[in-house]
Amino acid sequence: MGRPWIVGVAGAVLAGLLLGACGDPESAPDEGPPSAAAPDPSSTTHRRAATAPPGDDDGTGGTGAGPAKPAPRVLYLGDSLAMENQDVLGDLLKDDLDARYTSAPYSGTTLCDYLEGTADRSLVPPRDKAAALVRRLRPDYVVLQFWGNAWDYTPCMDGVTYDKARAEYFRRYTAAAEQLTDQIANAGGEHRPSIVWVLQGPDPMTPDRVRRVNALYARQAKASGDLVADAGKAVSPAADRYTWAQYLPCTAYEREHDGYCTQPGRDRTALHHDKDYLHFCLAPTTSKPRPCPVRSPGITRMAREITRAIADARTDRS
């Protein structure tokens, strides 16, 4: 079995050079904001993406859970990681839980972009703020997937970056997580949706940053009685949750289904495109954000973990 290709010091420098030319998540800060390609949230979406497989027969993939309760309504918000994941997640949620699903991701965003009251300095329009969507769609679950914008890119961060002001970056990020939770809860009223905080995979440039962002998400979920989906663990080496890897050993499902174990001779699969160490779509990044158009094991792994978290929560409450 080939060993995972894991970034060391030299690799992190190379990753920094490559990622320095892209913002979070789509393009460099000086290129201006990315185009918002979110679907119209006025109607639920049921995408049937070819990249989403049925249950993983090694016991680590599919949920295997049928809808013991009425079909859940799921709202998916986030940055470019959510943008590229949205079709796969929607397909899995429908297949496994018969979910009614809406996605409204915007590339380049962070938590404060989805707060009401930031319309004049946000990449998300008022109609797609988290609370506005919750009032309109009445979801049972709101899935939040944010890598944690670390560049001077998102207007609502007011120029605060991890690189230049780490303490302030985390203070503002924590405050935004608390405020977003409150806005979602208030918008839900008596039908308060559960928030699913998606934990992120390793950061090849600043490993400690994503560890602290994930800890922040976990604390917020615990404080408000919400959920955590550790999707990042599914794209991390088994022996080291926060070491970045471009390749990992194939799962049983990936070995048995064409296109998922990308290097079967070495029993490993690619999680990242050679020229993109941040995203998980194996197609090249484009200037216009879009759902990933090709089968990508990293996306499927993460989407399955999010689906599992919702399925488990439904089972626990039955």
N, C-alpha and C positions, 0 to 999 in steps of 0.2 A: 504494500500500500504506500503510495506517495505521501510524504508528509505535507501538511498544510503550508502554503507559502505565506509566511508571516512577516510583517514589516518590522525591521529592527531600526537602529538609529539612522543608518543610511537610507533605508526605505522611507522612514518618516520625513526625511529631508526631501526626497523625491516627491512624496505625496504632497508636501507643502508647496513645492514648485508647481505641481499640476493643479492642485486645488486653489492655489492663489489666483488662478485665472478664472475661477468660477465662484459665484456667490452661493449663498444658501437660499435656494438651492440651485438656481439655473444659470446665472451668468454673473459676470463681475460687477461689483458695485458701481463702477463708473459707466456701465452700459445702460443704466436706467432700469426701472422696474420691469419684471417679466410680464408677459401678457397673461391675463387671468383666463384660464380655459376651463373653468368649472362648469358643470352642467347646470341647466336651469333647475333650481331646487323646488320649483313649484309642483313638480311631479316626481314620484319615486322612480328610481332606476333599477332595472333588473338586467344587468349586462351578463352575457354568456361568454366569458372570455376563454379562449382556447388554452390559456396559460394556467388555468386552475384545474387541477386533477381531482378525481374523487378520493375517497378515504385512503390514507397511507397504510398499506398492509404490514408495515413494520411496527405499528402501534405508536408511532411518534408523530403521525401526520394528522389524519382526519379526526373529527370529534366522535364519530359513530353515534351521535345523539340525534334522535328525532325530535320534532317539536312537541314536547309534552304539554305546552301551553299554547295559547293563541300565537300566531306568527309575530315575532318581535319587529318593531320598527327600529331601524338602525341608521344613524346619521354619522357620516365620516368626514372629519375636518382635518386639515393639515397643510403641510408645505409640499415641496416637490417629491418627497418620498411618498406622501399620500397621493399626489397626482399620478405617479407612475404605478402605484399599487391598486388604484381604485377599482379597476375592472375585475381583477383577480379576487379581491376581497368581496366584492358584490356577488360574484358567482358562487364563492364558497358559502357565504351567508345564506344565499337562496337555496343552494343544494342541501346544505346540512340542517338549516333551521327554518327554511321556507320564509326567510326574512323579507320584509319590505324595506328597501334600501335606498338611501339618498347619499350622494357624495358631493361635497362642495369644497375641494381643496384649491388653494392658490399658491403657486410656486413663489418662493422667496419670503414667505411669511413666518411670523412667530406668534406666540400666544396673544400678545397685545393687539395684533391685527384683527382678531376676532372679537375684541371687546367693543360693546356699544359705547359711544362717546369718543371714538377715535377716527371718525369718518374723514376729518380733514387731513389726517396724516397716517393713513392706513392703505395697505394694498388690497383690502377686502371691502367691497361696497356695502352700504348699510343693509341692503336686503339680505345679504349673506352673512351678517354677523351671527355668532353662535346663538345668542338669545332670540334674535328675529326668526331664525330657522326653527328653534325649539317651539316658539309660540305657534308657528305656522304648521309644522309637521307633527308635533306631539310625539317625538321618538321615545322609545323605551331605553335606548342606549345612545350615548354620544361618544364616539371614538375619536380621541385626539392624538395625532401623530406629528410631533414636531422634533426635528433634529436639534434645534436650539441655535437659532441664527447667531453666528459669532462674529460677523463682519458689520461694518458701518453701512447697513443696507436697508433695513426695515425702518421706515420713517418714525413709527411709533416708539422705537427704542431711543429716539433723540440722540443718536450718535454714540450711545453707550455700547462698547464692545468688550468681549472677553479678553481680547489682547491688550487693550488699553486701560481697562478699569474693571478688573475681575470682581471685586467685592460689590461694586455697584451693579454690574451685570447680573449677578446672582440675586441681589436684593430686588431689582426690578423684575426679574424673571419669576421670583417667588411671589411677589405682589401680584403679578399678572395671572399666575396660576390660581391664586386665592380669589381674585376678582372674577376671573372667568368661571370658576366653580360657582360662585354666588350668582352670577348673571344667569347661568344655565339653570340653576336650581330655582331661582325666582321666576324665570320664564316658564318653567314646567308647572309651577304651582302645586296643586294636589297630585299631579301626575309628574313628579320630579324624576327625570331620567337618570339612570346610572351613567356615570362618566367612566370611560375606559381609557386610562393613561397608558400609552404604548411606550415601553422602554426601548431605547435606541441601541443600535449596534456600535461596535468600537469606532472611535474617531481616530483616523490615522495620523492626524497632525497634533492634536492635544488630547491624549487619552484621558487625562483627569477631568477634563471639561464634561465629557459625556457621562462619566461616572457620577459626577455631582448633579448633572441635570436629571439623570435617572433617579438618584436618591431624592431629589426634590419632588419628582412625580410620585414616587412611592410614599413620601411623607404626606403629600397633599391628598392622595387617595385614602390613606389611613385616617387622616383627620376628618374627612368628609364622608367616610363610609362608602367610598367608591372602589373601582376595580383597577387592577394592573394586569397588563398583558406583556410578558417579557419576550417580545418579538425579537429583540436584539440578541438574545441568547441563542436563538435558532441560526444566527449567522455569525456566531463566534466559535472559536476553537473550544472543544469540550474541556480542555485543561486550563483555559485562560479566558474568562468572559470578556476582558477588556483589551485583548491583543488583536489587532486588525489582521485579517487574512483575506487574500483574494480567492483562494481555493480552500475547500473543506472536503473531507471524505464524503462520498455519496451515501445517501440513505438507501434503505432497501427499495423504496418506491422509485427513487431516481435510477437505481440500477436496472429496474425491471421495465421502465417506460422510456421509450426513445426520446431523446432531447433533454432529459433532465440530468443525467450524469454526462456532463459535457466532455470529460476525458476518461472514458471507461477503461482504457488501457492502464491508466494510473489510478483508477478508482477514486477520482476526485472530480468535483464539479465547480464551475466558476460562479462566483457570487457577484463579481464586479467586471465591467468592461475594462479592457487594458488601459483606456484613457480616462477613466472616471472612477476614482477611488471612493467617492461618496455614495453615489446612487447604486441601485441594484439591477437596473434594467440592462440587459446585455446588448441592446441596440445603442448606437451613439446618441449622445444628448443633442437635442435640437434647440434652436432659438425659441421655438414656440412650444411651451410645455404641453405634454400629452400623456395619456395612459401608455404604459409600456406596450409596444406592438409585437414583441417576441416572447417566447417561452423563456422565463428567467427564474432559475431555482431560488435565488435569494428572496425575490418577491413572494414566490409561492410559500416558502418557509415562514416568512413573517405573517402573511395573510392567514395562514393556517393557525398560527398561534393566537392571533386576535380572535378568530372564529372560535377556537377552543375556549378562550377566556369567557366569551359570552355564553357559550353552551354550558360551561361549568357553572356559571352564575345562575343560569336558568334552572339547572338541576338542583343546586343548593337551595333554591327558593321554592321548589315544588313540594 
